[in-house]
């Protein structure tokens, strides 16, 4: 239970990485159950296509001071750690999930049943700094030529695509319409949605192809935010929300659906997604958010070994220039 505060209300803005979905369900449970209010917090959860985001990615919203926290993939922490001099360096303060449901997918009807077969095929990219190179490495590791994948960009990471945001899925907006052959998804979300549409997917999980991906997604913050009392209160309430989501996925799904986003109109789908996710939320001893340094080290080692660790101009960054231990902190977690 969150610690009760009686001081003035503090506003916390969380920049979501996509439409409201079960990757965010613990936040919505904390809202619905009044955990944030008990902690003296007003929490705003903001999807990336909303006007207030000023066309910025979640991480860039935090860097610009437009949001307190950003939901992002692990590589965003690496990207901000190696950004231009003078730019804010964001740090991961919690892992939303412990188990990985992240995968590259294709339609089974496409016949692309191995990453190797993505050679010469299309991949709908969200435009992450290291994303395409990671996918190319998977294709190469599977026996194909990753340099021959046809990477094509979604409009502003998909945020400017009404059909993608309305459905909450690039599978629905691109793969099912033949606009692309593959994309990166979360199995418990886009995978469950595809089932509801009668589509079967092939899943190519990164760990199966020698890619130690790490945590996905994570919660990023500016480093000076980590030690604030409001941050600790927010994470305490959020951790309790996620614990409740793991214990009662049906109730959690209802809390998420209550936000009213059009992609959540199928309540049975949202419940199925929450059930599919519940075992990936907590550590074996029932904790939420904690991260292990070893997973970060393995991921950065992989990026460096594959020559993916480069700056925005494509210049290689030495492995020793990235301190994996500085990419994250558990210090603000309850």
Buried (B, 14 or more C-beta within 10 A) or exposed (E): EBEEBEEEEBEBBBBBBBBBBBBBBBBBBBBBBEBBBBBBBEBEBBBBBEEEBEEBBBBBBBBEEBBBBBBBBBBBBBBBBBBEEEEBBBBBBBBBBBEBBBBBBBBEEBEBEBBBBBBEBBBBBBBBBBBBBBBBBBBBBBEBEBEEBBBEEBEBBBBEBEBBBBBBBBBBBBBBEEEBBBBBBBBBBBBBBBBEEEBEBBBBBBEEBEBBBBBBBBBBBBEEBBEBBBBBBBBBBBBBBBBBBBBBBEBBBBBBBEBEBEBBEBEEBBBBBBBBBBEBBBEEEEBBBBBBEEBBBBBBBBBBEBEBBBEEEEEEBEEEEBEBEEBBBBEBBB
